[in-house]
C-alpha cells in the first residue's frame, strides 16, 4: 500500500463514512464502530465464527451479551491507543477490524490487529480496505510495528498480509485446536514502520 493511497483512505474515513465499490459492484460503507453496533455484532459475530475454522471461537462459543459487547466497543472506541472499524453492505455489518496498543510504555510502540469478514464477502476487497485503514492509523500514531496472529494454513489471509508488507516473525506449533479436535499452527506476522528516532 502506498502512503498516498492510505492517506486518502484515512482522510475519508475520519471525516465521515467511507463508501467504496466491491469487486462485485456492490457499495460498501466503512466507518468507526460505535456502541450502537453491539446488538448487531452479537448476531453477526457468531455467524462469522460458525462459517470459518480460522477464528478464535468455536461454533456456539461466542456468548457475550449486548451490554458486554457495548462495553467492549466502548473500550476500543474511547482509548487513544485503540481503533475499531465496521464495514456495511446494504446497511448490515459484514466485516469488523481493529487494533490496540498496550497501555504500558514499554510496549506502547506496537499494536496487535485483527480482522474478520463474513464468508459471503471474502475476496471482494473489504479486508484489504480495512487493513489499509488500520495501517494508516498505525502510521499516524507513529508506531514502530504492527503485528497479528493468523492460522498457518489460512493461505488467503496470509497472502493479503504479505501484500500489505507483513512478514512472518514467529511460528507457534500446535497452538490451536480445530473443531474436529486436531491441532494447528499459528503464525505471528508483523509490519515495521520507519524508526521514530534516528538512533532506533
N, C-alpha and C positions, 0 to 999 in steps of 0.2 A: 504494500500500500504506500503510495507516495504521500508525503506530508501534506501537500496541497489538497489532495483528494480527501484525506482525513479531516483537514481543517474545514473544508466546505461542509462535510457531513456534520461535523460537530457544531458549526455555527448554526446550521439549520435546526439541529436537534435542540440546542439550548434556547433558541428564540421561539420555539413552537414545535408542534408535532411535525415530523419529517415524513413526507409522503414520497414513496418511490415505487417503481414498477417491478414486479416479479418477472421471472423468465417466462411464466405462462401468461403474462399480460395483466394479471390482477394487480390492484393497487394495495400497497401495504403501508401502514402508518406506524412509525417508531416514535416512542415518547418515553419520558421518565415515568417510572412506576409510581403509583400513589396508593394510599391506604384503601381507597375506594375499589381497588382491584382485588382485595382479599377474597371476597366471596367467589369471584370467577376463578381466581387462582386455585382455590380449594377444590374446584370442579375440574379444571383443566390439567393440573399437575399430576393427579393420579392417572389420568388417561395417558399423559406423556410417558409415565413410568411403566404403564402396562404394555405399551407398544414397542418398547426398546429394552434390551438387556444390557445397555451401556450406561445406565444411570444408577444413582445410589440406592434408591428404594426398590425393593422387590414389589411386584404387583400386590396391592392391598395393604402395604405398609404405611403409606402416607396417611396420617391421621390427624393433622393439625385442624384445630377449629378455626372459624373465621376470625375470632378475636386473637388467637395465637398468630395467625398469618398477618393480621393487621400490625401486630407488634413487631413481627419480623420485618415487614416492609417499612415500618416507621424507623427502625434502626438503620436500615440500609438507605433511607432517603434523607435522614437528618444528620448523619455523621459525615464530616468533611472528607474522610478517607474511604468513602463508600459510594458506589453507583449501582442503581437498579434500573433496568431498561425493559420495556414491554413492547411487543410488536403485534399489531392487529390487522386482520383482514376481514372486511365486512363487519366491522365492529366487535369482532371476537378475538381474544388473545390467542395467538398461535405460537408465540416464542417469547422466552424471557432470558435475560442475561444480566451479568453484573460483575463487579469486582469490589474487593475490600482490602484495605491495608491494615495491618496490626496497629494497635494503639501504642505499643512500646516503641520508643525512639530507635532502639537498635534494629528494628525490623520495619520501620515506617517507610523505608525507601523502596519497598516492593509491595505487590498486591497479588492476591490469588483471584482468578476469574473463573466464571462458569457460564455455561450456555446450554439451553435445551429448546428443541423445536418439535412441534407436532409432526408426526411421520408424514402426514399428507403434504407437508410443506418442505420436506427435505429436498435439497438440490435446486431450490428456486432463488437463492441469493440472500435469504433472510439472515442466516447465520453469519455470513460474511459481513453484511452491513452492520449488524450488532457488534461483531468483533472489531470492526474498524472504529466504531464509536467508542468502545471501551479502550482501545489502544490510544486513541486521541486523548481521552480522559487521562490516561497514564502519562502521556507526553506533557499535557498541560499541568499536571501535578508534579512534573519533573521527577518522576520515579526513576530508579536505577534499573528495575526489571519488573516484568510481569510473568506469572507462571500459572500453570494449570495442570490438572491430572486428567488423563484420558486412558481408557482401556486399550491395551496394546494391540487388540485386533479390531479396533474401530477405525478402519482404514479411511473412511470418508472424512471423519473429523480430523484425523492426523494429517491428511493431505491438505485440508484447509489451513490448519495451524502452520504447517510448513510454508505454504504460500504467503502467509502473513508474517513470516520472519521468526517463527518459533523453532527452537532446536531441542532435541532430546537431551535432557540433563540428568535423568535418573531412570532406573528400571527396577520396579518393585515386583518381585516374583511371588506368585500365588497370593496376591494382595486382596483379591475379591472372590466372593463365592457367587457363582451363577445361579439362576433359577433352577437349573437341573442338578445342582449340587456339585458341579465341577468347579475348579478354581482357575482364575485367570490373572494375568499380569497387568500392572498399571505403569504407564509412562508418565514421568514428570517432564513437561516441556516448558521452556522459558524463552522470552524475548527480552533482550537487553537494549536499553536506551543509551544515548550518549552520556558520558560521565558529567556530573553536575559541577565538579571542580576539576581543575587541571591535574591535581595530584591523585585523583581516584581512578 
